[in-house]
């Protein structure tokens, strides 16, 4: 058996492996990323203020209906801020009592990027596998 056939067979196995990993991983991660991006639209940005509470500092903000909400100021962005300081917060449009200080603009981006990369690897490996199939057919003849 000629040595180039073994090399082609090994490359074909690797292409098959990367095809399955890439396609399955990409198909699983892309919808999760899209769902996370869609869910990030529910957060509304506003300005909150650091207030003094009975158990420590609080963050208070107004929702779109004008109601005041508050939670403990326990996020890293709140650390070291003085009472009366302004801080940009995001609250859930469904539950205005839920607040976060990190921007929802990045939600799901890592999943979309990783899913896209895996899908591209899977497609490229599939194409390479097809080319190897034809190369094996040409080498056998």
N, C-alpha and C positions, 0 to 999 in steps of 0.2 A: 504494500500500500504506500503510495507516494506521500512525503511529509506535508505537502501543501494541502492535502485533503484533511489531515488532522487539524491543521491551523484553521481552515475554513469551518470545520465542524465545531471547533471551540468558539470561534467568533459567532457562529450561528446560535449556539447555546446562550452565549452572553447577550446577544441581541434579543433572543426570546425572553430571557430573564428581565432585561431592562424594559422590554415592551410591556410585559404584564405588570411589573412594579409601577411603571410610569402611567399606564392607562388606568389601572385600578386606583392608584393614589390620586391622580389628577381628577378622575371622575368623582371620587369621594370628597376631596377637599374643595373643589370649585363650588358646589352647591352650598357647602357650609360657609364659605367666604361670602357668597352672595347673600345668604340669610343674615349673616352678621352685619354686612353693610346695610342691608335693608332695615334691620333693627336699630342701627345707629342713627337713623333719621328721626327717631322718636324723642331724642334728647334736644331740649331747648336751652340755648345759652342765655345767661343773664348775669347781673352783678350781685354778689352776696356780700355780706359784711360780717366780720368776726365780732362776736358779742360774748359777754361774760355770762356763764350759766352757773347753776348751783354745783355742778360736778366738774366744771372746767369750761374751756372755751367752746363756743357754738358758732355755727355758720347759719345766718338767717338770710332768706331771700323771698322775693315776691314771685308768685306764679303768674300766668297770663290772665287769670281771673282777679288778680290783686290780693290774693290771700297770702298771709305770711306763713312760711314753713321754716323749721330749724332742725338741725342734726348736730351731733358732736363734731367738732373740728379735729378729726383724727387722721386726715389724709396728709401725705408728705408735703403737699403744697401749702397746707395751713401751718405747718410747723414754723415757729419763730415769728409769726405775724402778731402784731399788737392788736388789742381790742380796739375796734373802730376801723381797722384796715379793710379795704375792699379786696375782693377776690372774685375772679371769673368762675362761675359755676354752671353746671348743666343739670337740668332736672328733667325727669321723665314726663312726657306729655300725658301719659296714661295714669301715672301715679306721681303727682307733683311733690310728694313728700320724700321721694327718692332723689338723691343728689350725688353728683360726682364732680371732681375738680379736674380730672384729665379729659382731654378733648376726645370726643367720639369719632373724630375724623379718621382715625387710624384703625377703627374696629374692622376686623375682617381682611385688612390688606395683606397681612402675612399669609393667611389661608389662601387668598386669591393668588398671590405671587407664587407660593409653593405649589399650589395646584396647577397653575399655568406652566411652571417649570417642569413638573413631573409629567404633565400631559405632553408637553413638547418633547421631552426625552422619550416618552413612550412612542410617539409618532415617528420620531427620527430613528429609533431602534427598529420599529416595524418596517420602515422603508429600507434601512440597512439590511435587515433580515431578508427582505424580498430580493435585494440586489445580490446578497450572498447565495440565495437559492438559485438565481440565474448564473452566478459565477461557478457554483458547483456543477450545474448542468453543462456549462461550457467546458469545464475542466474534465468532466467525465467523458465528453465526446471527443 
